[in-house]
């Protein structure tokens, strides 16, 4: 063999080996990830040619497929679409799916590995492929109550089960109708999508789990209180200086309590009263004493700086790094660069209600094959212990006091002990406040943890506050689920 022919043979061999390796990688190693990629238009078209499984609430479909006579064969329909949009998401004929339609697409389209033999049997028998059904944890009473209570406000309501982490309600407003995104006209879908993107109300945001996250304001005082009690250096009766103004260390910035003046009467104020009355100055003082590392460690035990798959994606709530004393003081009452989602604050309240244990949140109860065989079942799982049982018991009583005769009084329910904390967060010198409530009920046997977020000051700018708007929303939802 001459030298040139030998070179050609070597090049051909290298090309053959390269082709073999790349084909093997694509067909076997990367097959699952490529199939699951929402940008894979072939997978998207295939999922439309299959009768997707329904998404169910209490056995009733909130998303289902019906046969059509066009290219796509099936039309996805959403019952009460705006109410359940943050749960179901949508699957368009062009673009990426969202919500459970995206995260559980392999099950809903019948393409998951656990459905392989179903696919094989249907192929042999000539039956049309059918996807699995997904039963979500949503309680229809809680979901409707949250929708009604939130009304026309911009914000979110989330309700969870403290002992398990199951998400019983997830409402966000403004919202949209996912049916407008599943019509079999790509140009129309694109125009609708661009209109939703341009909407100043950001209806595509799921404010319960992400979006433009807000400072938590005074609801974050629960995290700081937990850090203080867990340190062993403080009790509810620990006292702090009680001035009417507090100048931040190394700064000319002044911290004031809501409404001005001192935190109650007297030269000092207890930690219990500071939380009950939601005073900023004693928490700024406490934050400096604890230091940012202790606060951050406690926040992370509750789930801050972690991403949770529920199984849809959520955005992590954040506590900043590398703070000086002035910055730490601001974070101690939920200002500065602290950011939180309603889901995260519901996890804080739920952990306090659950003897200090944080449960991983979950939106799905069960995934079932067309033959009713369970493919996946929800199992409660622990994220970890945030606080001791003793600290949790102490904080339950402190939060009950806040509702019974404190800054969260508008969450009171006759005949029911409610534990709660309000928040009114600043966003800028002239910007409307963000209003919060987080808590649980019944306090002596917690069944429901709830967090309410209302943006834009509830339409009142800087005149709105948590107890005026967010607490009554929580009360209305809790009354509905407790009386069902």
C-alpha positions as semicolon CSV with decimal commas, in nm:
position;residue;x (nm);y (nm);z (nm)
1;X;0,000;0,000;0,000
2;X;0,153;0,333;-0,103
3;X;0,186;0,618;0,140
4;X;-0,101;0,833;0,000
5;X;-0,347;0,543;0,004
6;X;-0,244;0,466;0,361
7;X;-0,316;0,825;0,464
8;X;-0,657;0,817;0,299
9;X;-0,737;0,490;0,476
10;X;-0,638;0,634;0,815
11;X;-0,852;0,946;0,758
12;X;-1,146;0,730;0,651
13;X;-1,102;0,511;0,959
14;X;-1,092;0,815;1,188
15;X;-1,406;0,954;1,026
16;X;-1,583;0,619;1,065
17;X;-1,486;0,592;1,433
18;X;-1,597;0,952;1,493
19;X;-1,931;0,884;1,328
20;X;-1,974;0,565;1,530
21;X;-1,893;0,738;1,861
22;X;-2,117;1,039;1,792
23;X;-2,407;0,817;1,682
24;X;-2,369;0,606;1,995
25;X;-2,366;0,916;2,216
26;X;-2,675;1,060;2,048
27;X;-2,876;0,738;2,033
28;X;-2,793;0,598;2,374
29;X;-2,607;0,832;2,611
30;X;-2,787;1,158;2,522
31;X;-3,119;1,014;2,403
32;X;-3,316;1,085;2,720
33;X;-3,186;1,438;2,767
34;X;-3,244;1,527;2,401
35;X;-3,596;1,386;2,413
36;X;-3,672;1,581;2,730
37;X;-3,533;1,907;2,593
38;X;-3,834;2,138;2,544
39;X;-3,660;2,293;2,241
40;X;-3,678;1,960;2,060
41;X;-3,954;2,031;1,807
42;X;-3,974;1,665;1,703
43;X;-4,053;1,567;2,062
44;X;-4,305;1,850;2,083
45;X;-4,485;1,740;1,768
46;X;-4,483;1,379;1,888
47;X;-4,637;1,485;2,218
48;X;-4,917;1,656;2,025
49;X;-4,985;1,340;1,825
50;X;-5,042;1,150;2,150
51;X;-5,349;1,175;2,368
52;X;-5,174;1,342;2,660
53;X;-5,278;1,227;3,001
54;X;-5,496;1,462;3,207
55;X;-5,386;1,675;3,498
56;X;-5,634;1,618;3,777
57;X;-5,751;1,806;4,086
58;X;-5,949;1,587;4,324
59;X;-6,013;1,352;4,032
60;X;-6,145;1,622;3,797
61;X;-5,939;1,723;3,492
62;X;-5,798;2,074;3,481
63;X;-5,601;1,987;3,165
64;X;-5,703;1,725;2,908
65;X;-5,675;1,640;2,538
66;X;-5,951;1,602;2,281
67;X;-5,925;1,462;1,927
68;X;-5,907;1,701;1,630
69;X;-5,902;1,649;1,252
70;X;-5,592;1,862;1,190
71;X;-5,220;1,787;1,168
72;X;-5,173;1,780;1,546
73;X;-5,451;1,523;1,610
74;X;-5,520;1,644;1,966
75;X;-5,613;1,978;2,124
76;X;-5,505;2,057;2,479
77;X;-5,780;2,219;2,685
78;X;-5,762;2,377;3,030
79;X;-6,067;2,382;3,256
80;X;-6,085;2,711;3,442
81;X;-5,751;2,797;3,281
82;X;-5,671;3,127;3,458
83;X;-5,732;2,974;3,803
84;X;-5,491;2,686;3,748
85;X;-5,243;2,845;3,506
86;X;-4,953;2,852;3,759
87;X;-5,008;2,481;3,819
88;X;-5,064;2,339;3,470
89;X;-4,866;2,582;3,258
90;X;-4,929;2,515;2,888
91;X;-4,785;2,329;2,590
92;X;-4,780;2,538;2,270
93;X;-4,746;2,426;1,911
94;X;-4,433;2,639;1,895
95;X;-4,200;2,743;2,175
96;X;-4,140;2,589;2,515
97;X;-4,395;2,428;2,744
98;X;-4,430;2,559;3,099
99;X;-4,556;2,438;3,437
100;X;-4,638;2,071;3,488
101;X;-4,686;2,037;3,112
102;X;-4,313;2,089;3,083
103;X;-4,172;1,923;3,394
104;X;-4,385;1,608;3,355
105;X;-4,401;1,600;2,976
106;X;-4,246;1,254;2,953
107;X;-4,522;1,107;3,170
108;X;-4,807;1,307;3,018
109;X;-4,698;1,210;2,665
110;X;-4,641;0,845;2,756
111;X;-4,268;0,860;2,688
112;X;-4,123;0,798;3,035
113;X;-3,902;0,495;3,093
114;X;-4,159;0,353;3,337
115;X;-4,412;0,347;3,050
116;X;-4,189;0,150;2,811
117;X;-4,390;-0,172;2,828
118;X;-4,714;0,024;2,782
119;X;-4,565;0,171;2,466
120;X;-4,457;-0,176;2,351
121;X;-4,796;-0,334;2,421
122;X;-4,981;-0,061;2,236
123;X;-4,743;-0,088;1,943
124;X;-4,805;-0,462;1,918
125;X;-5,181;-0,432;1,965
126;X;-5,212;-0,134;1,733
127;X;-5,372;0,083;2,001
128;X;-5,315;0,458;1,996
129;X;-5,063;0,578;2,258
130;X;-5,203;0,746;2,570
131;X;-5,013;0,942;2,832
132;X;-5,024;0,900;3,210
133;X;-5,248;1,110;3,432
134;X;-5,112;1,343;3,699
135;X;-5,307;1,397;4,020
136;X;-5,193;1,717;4,191
137;X;-5,210;1,800;4,561
138;X;-5,418;2,112;4,504
139;X;-5,732;2,136;4,719
140;X;-6,002;2,290;4,495
141;X;-6,163;2,465;4,793
142;X;-5,833;2,622;4,896
143;X;-5,747;2,717;4,538
144;X;-6,082;2,888;4,476
145;X;-6,074;3,059;4,815
146;X;-5,724;3,194;4,745
147;X;-5,837;3,318;4,402
148;X;-6,143;3,491;4,546
149;X;-5,961;3,643;4,842
150;X;-5,677;3,784;4,630
151;X;-5,933;3,958;4,412
152;X;-5,787;4,223;4,183
153;X;-5,463;4,264;4,375
154;X;-5,128;4,193;4,214
155;X;-4,964;3,917;4,412
156;X;-4,987;3,554;4,515
157;X;-5,130;3,317;4,773
158;X;-4,983;2,978;4,857
159;X;-5,121;2,723;5,103
160;X;-4,928;2,416;5,218
161;X;-4,974;2,123;5,452
162;X;-4,707;2,167;5,724
163;X;-4,664;1,799;5,807
164;X;-4,610;1,684;5,447
165;X;-4,511;1,984;5,235
166;X;-4,801;1,926;4,993
167;X;-4,902;2,243;4,810
168;X;-5,278;2,283;4,852
169;X;-5,323;2,615;4,673
170;X;-5,107;2,826;4,443
171;X;-5,266;3,138;4,297
172;X;-5,091;3,427;4,126
173;X;-5,230;3,744;3,970
174;X;-5,240;3,891;3,712
175;X;-5,275;3,562;3,530
176;X;-5,367;3,445;3,179
177;X;-5,573;3,180;3,005
178;X;-5,345;2,895;2,888
179;X;-5,609;2,796;2,631
180;X;-5,498;3,096;2,425
181;X;-5,150;2,941;2,404
182;X;-5,258;2,599;2,276
183;X;-5,453;2,688;1,962
184;X;-5,323;2,513;1,650
185;X;-5,199;2,832;1,487
186;X;-4,833;2,909;1,548
187;X;-4,856;3,273;1,442
188;X;-5,150;3,335;1,673
189;X;-4,971;3,167;1,963
190;X;-4,662;3,380;1,902
191;X;-4,867;3,699;1,892
192;X;-5,043;3,605;2,217
193;X;-4,713;3,522;2,383
194;X;-4,555;3,851;2,280
195;X;-4,861;4,037;2,410
196;X;-4,829;3,864;2,748
197;X;-4,458;3,945;2,760
198;X;-4,530;4,312;2,689
199;X;-4,806;4,333;2,953
200;X;-4,677;4,557;3,238
201;X;-4,856;4,332;3,489
202;X;-4,626;4,039;3,395
203;X;-4,903;3,777;3,387
204;X;-4,656;3,503;3,290
205;X;-4,479;3,538;3,627
206;X;-4,563;3,280;3,890
207;X;-4,528;3,516;4,183
208;X;-4,578;3,232;4,429
209;X;-4,249;3,071;4,334
210;X;-4,046;3,338;4,152
211;X;-4,085;3,636;3,923
212;X;-3,936;3,970;4,029
213;X;-3,883;3,865;4,388
214;X;-3,969;4,103;4,668
215;X;-3,803;4,194;4,997
216;X;-3,986;4,001;5,272
217;X;-4,002;4,289;5,517
218;X;-4,111;4,198;5,868
219;X;-4,209;3,839;5,794
220;X;-3,832;3,778;5,783
221;X;-3,823;3,865;6,153
222;X;-3,936;3,507;6,208
223;X;-3,604;3,385;6,068
224;X;-3,408;3,628;6,285
225;X;-3,611;3,536;6,594
226;X;-3,536;3,169;6,524
227;X;-3,163;3,246;6,491
228;X;-3,169;3,431;6,823
229;X;-3,352;3,157;7,014
230;X;-3,141;2,881;6,858
231;X;-2,820;3,058;6,962
232;X;-2,905;2,995;7,327
233;X;-2,820;3,356;7,409
234;X;-3,174;3,490;7,390
235;X;-3,522;3,411;7,517
236;X;-3,854;3,582;7,444
237;X;-3,788;3,792;7,756
238;X;-3,448;3,918;7,640
239;X;-3,447;4,299;7,628
240;X;-3,311;4,559;7,387
241;X;-3,272;4,938;7,406
242;X;-3,592;5,107;7,291
243;X;-3,514;5,442;7,126
244;X;-3,748;5,614;6,881
245;X;-3,471;5,630;6,620
246;X;-3,163;5,422;6,552
247;X;-2,869;5,538;6,340
248;X;-2,705;5,253;6,153
249;X;-2,337;5,197;6,244
250;X;-2,094;5,381;6,021
251;X;-2,383;5,550;5,842
252;X;-2,611;5,849;5,855
253;X;-2,914;5,634;5,771
254;X;-3,178;5,618;6,042
255;X;-3,408;5,324;6,119
256;X;-3,755;5,395;6,255
257;X;-4,036;5,176;6,375
258;X;-4,354;5,162;6,173
259;X;-4,560;5,462;6,274
260;X;-4,263;5,623;6,448
261;X;-4,182;5,636;6,817
262;X;-4,063;5,362;7,047
263;X;-4,169;4,999;7,050
264;X;-4,436;5,025;7,317
265;X;-4,346;5,207;7,635
266;X;-4,036;5,185;7,847
267;X;-3,664;5,223;7,800
268;X;-3,628;4,862;7,687
269;X;-3,841;4,614;7,491
270;X;-3,848;4,235;7,498
271;X;-3,790;4,016;7,195
272;X;-4,146;3,883;7,232
273;X;-4,298;4,232;7,222
274;X;-4,070;4,341;6,939
275;X;-4,204;4,051;6,728
276;X;-4,564;4,095;6,842
277;X;-4,563;4,466;6,758
278;X;-4,330;4,417;6,458
279;X;-4,079;4,685;6,557
280;X;-3,776;4,748;6,334
281;X;-3,531;4,908;6,576
282;X;-3,497;4,618;6,823
283;X;-3,453;4,377;6,533
284;X;-3,185;4,599;6,379
285;X;-3,007;4,588;6,716
286;X;-3,054;4,212;6,740
287;X;-2,927;4,161;6,386
288;X;-2,603;4,341;6,464
289;X;-2,554;4,131;6,777
290;X;-2,617;3,805;6,590
291;X;-2,415;3,894;6,282
292;X;-2,495;3,817;5,920
293;X;-2,343;3,467;5,927
294;X;-2,578;3,348;6,200
295;X;-2,879;3,495;6,021
296;X;-2,772;3,346;5,688
297;X;-2,713;3,003;5,843
298;X;-3,061;3,009;5,992
299;X;-3,220;3,131;5,669
300;X;-3,053;2,850;5,476
301;X;-3,184;2,593;5,724
302;X;-3,533;2,713;5,630
303;X;-3,450;2,677;5,259
304;X;-3,309;3,014;5,153
305;X;-3,047;2,992;4,877
306;X;-3,186;2,651;4,770
307;X;-3,383;2,566;4,458
308;X;-3,680;2,334;4,494
309;X;-3,840;2,124;4,220
310;X;-4,207;2,086;4,304
311;X;-4,163;1,937;4,030
312;X;-4,186;2,266;3,838
313;X;-3,884;2,489;3,884
314;X;-3,878;2,750;4,157
315;X;-3,645;3,043;4,212
316;X;-3,433;3,034;4,527
317;X;-3,493;3,298;4,791
318;X;-3,171;3,474;4,882
319;X;-2,983;3,617;5,177
320;X;-2,682;3,832;5,076
321;X;-2,316;3,763;5,146
322;X;-2,041;3,974;5,305
323;X;-2,246;4,232;5,497
324;X;-2,126;4,503;5,731
325;X;-2,317;4,588;6,049
326;X;-2,539;4,848;5,883
327;X;-2,638;4,612;5,605
328;X;-2,695;4,330;5,853
329;X;-2,923;4,555;6,059
330;X;-3,138;4,619;5,751
331;X;-3,167;4,251;5,666
332;X;-3,279;4,173;6,021
333;X;-3,617;4,328;5,944
334;X;-3,632;4,197;5,587
335;X;-3,488;4,493;5,397
336;X;-3,158;4,541;5,218
337;X;-3,086;4,272;4,963
338;X;-3,296;3,992;5,116
339;X;-3,542;3,848;4,864
340;X;-3,807;3,583;4,921
341;X;-4,088;3,400;4,746
342;X;-4,424;3,325;4,908
343;X;-4,333;2,956;4,881
344;X;-4,022;3,014;5,091
345;X;-4,204;3,212;5,358
346;X;-4,474;2,943;5,369
347;X;-4,192;2,694;5,433
348;X;-4,074;2,906;5,726
349;X;-4,420;2,914;5,884
350;X;-4,481;2,548;5,806
351;X;-4,152;2,447;5,972
352;X;-4,247;2,635;6,289
353;X;-4,586;2,460;6,279
354;X;-4,415;2,123;6,216
355;X;-4,201;2,115;6,531
356;X;-3,910;2,279;6,351
357;X;-3,881;2,040;6,054
358;X;-3,881;2,179;5,698
359;X;-4,057;1,954;5,449
360;X;-3,974;1,958;5,080
361;X;-4,267;2,119;4,897
362;X;-4,450;1,911;4,637
363;X;-4,730;1,984;4,394
364;X;-4,798;1,626;4,278
365;X;-4,969;1,342;4,464
366;X;-4,959;1,061;4,209
367;X;-4,885;0,973;3,847
368;X;-5,100;0,692;3,710
369;X;-5,074;0,485;3,391
370;X;-5,379;0,455;3,162
371;X;-5,444;0,108;3,312
372;X;-5,462;0,278;3,657
373;X;-5,127;0,136;3,762
374;X;-4,937;0,382;3,986
375;X;-4,615;0,499;3,823
376;X;-4,505;0,752;4,086
377;X;-4,654;0,835;4,425
378;X;-4,589;1,134;4,647
379;X;-4,388;1,056;4,956
380;X;-4,327;1,332;5,211
381;X;-3,957;1,410;5,248
382;X;-3,764;1,628;5,487
383;X;-3,542;1,912;5,374
384;X;-3,400;1,924;5,725
385;X;-3,447;2,051;6,077
386;X;-3,444;2,430;6,093
387;X;-3,504;2,477;6,466
388;X;-3,548;2,262;6,775
389;X;-3,892;2,150;6,886
390;X;-3,858;2,375;7,192
391;X;-3,781;2,678;6,976
392;X;-4,075;2,593;6,749
393;X;-4,311;2,571;7,048
394;X;-4,189;2,910;7,172
395;X;-4,232;3,071;6,832
396;X;-4,582;2,930;6,788
397;X;-4,691;3,116;7,100
398;X;-4,510;3,433;6,992
399;X;-4,691;3,421;6,656
400;X;-5,027;3,354;6,824
401;X;-4,969;3,664;7,037
402;X;-4,904;3,863;6,721
403;X;-5,249;3,774;6,591
404;X;-5,438;3,795;6,919
405;X;-5,307;4,133;7,031
406;X;-5,036;4,247;6,795
407;X;-4,952;4,367;6,445
408;X;-5,129;4,073;6,273
409;X;-5,466;4,124;6,442
410;X;-5,670;4,124;6,119
411;X;-5,600;3,752;6,079
412;X;-5,804;3,664;6,389
413;X;-6,073;3,398;6,340
414;X;-6,343;3,347;6,600
415;X;-6,302;3,015;6,774
416;X;-5,971;2,932;6,603
417;X;-5,620;3,002;6,728
418;X;-5,420;3,154;6,441
419;X;-5,042;3,203;6,440
420;X;-4,914;3,472;6,208
421;X;-4,680;3,751;6,115
422;X;-4,733;4,047;5,883
423;X;-4,482;4,239;5,678
424;X;-4,467;4,574;5,501
425;X;-4,156;4,596;5,286
426;X;-4,006;4,909;5,133
427;X;-3,893;4,900;4,770
428;X;-3,755;5,249;4,714
429;X;-3,800;5,602;4,836
430;X;-4,120;5,666;4,641
431;X;-4,218;5,312;4,542
432;X;-4,527;5,132;4,673
433;X;-4,476;4,888;4,958
434;X;-4,493;4,510;4,930
435;X;-4,740;4,361;5,177
436;X;-4,709;4,018;5,341
437;X;-4,874;3,776;5,578
438;X;-4,746;3,432;5,675
439;X;-4,882;3,194;5,933
440;X;-5,081;2,879;6,005
441;X;-5,395;2,745;6,167
442;X;-5,516;2,599;6,393
443;X;-5,212;2,695;6,597
444;X;-5,259;2,405;6,839
445;X;-5,294;2,147;6,558
446;X;-5,160;2,306;6,238
447;X;-5,336;2,186;5,922
448;X;-5,268;2,477;5,687
449;X;-4,974;2,711;5,641
450;X;-5,038;3,017;5,427
451;X;-4,843;3,304;5,282
452;X;-4,997;3,606;5,112
453;X;-4,802;3,851;4,896
454;X;-4,958;4,175;4,767
455;X;-4,746;4,398;4,546
456;X;-4,784;4,769;4,460
457;X;-4,906;4,851;4,809
458;X;-5,240;4,693;4,730
459;X;-5,317;5,002;4,521
460;X;-5,250;5,230;4,820
461;X;-4,886;5,305;4,746
462;X;-4,710;5,368;5,076
463;X;-5,037;5,386;5,267
464;X;-5,094;5,011;5,244
465;X;-4,955;4,775;5,509
466;X;-4,960;4,403;5,576
467;X;-5,223;4,392;5,848
468;X;-5,460;4,609;5,645
469;X;-5,459;4,403;5,324
470;X;-5,257;4,079;5,342
471;X;-5,385;3,954;5,680
472;X;-5,756;3,971;5,584
473;X;-5,681;3,774;5,266
474;X;-5,517;3,502;5,475
475;X;-5,812;3,504;5,715
476;X;-6,060;3,456;5,431
477;X;-5,867;3,161;5,287
478;X;-5,815;2,994;5,625
479;X;-6,183;3,031;5,711
480;X;-6,277;2,863;5,384
481;X;-6,053;2,559;5,429
482;X;-6,125;2,519;5,800
483;X;-6,501;2,525;5,738
484;X;-6,515;2,298;5,433
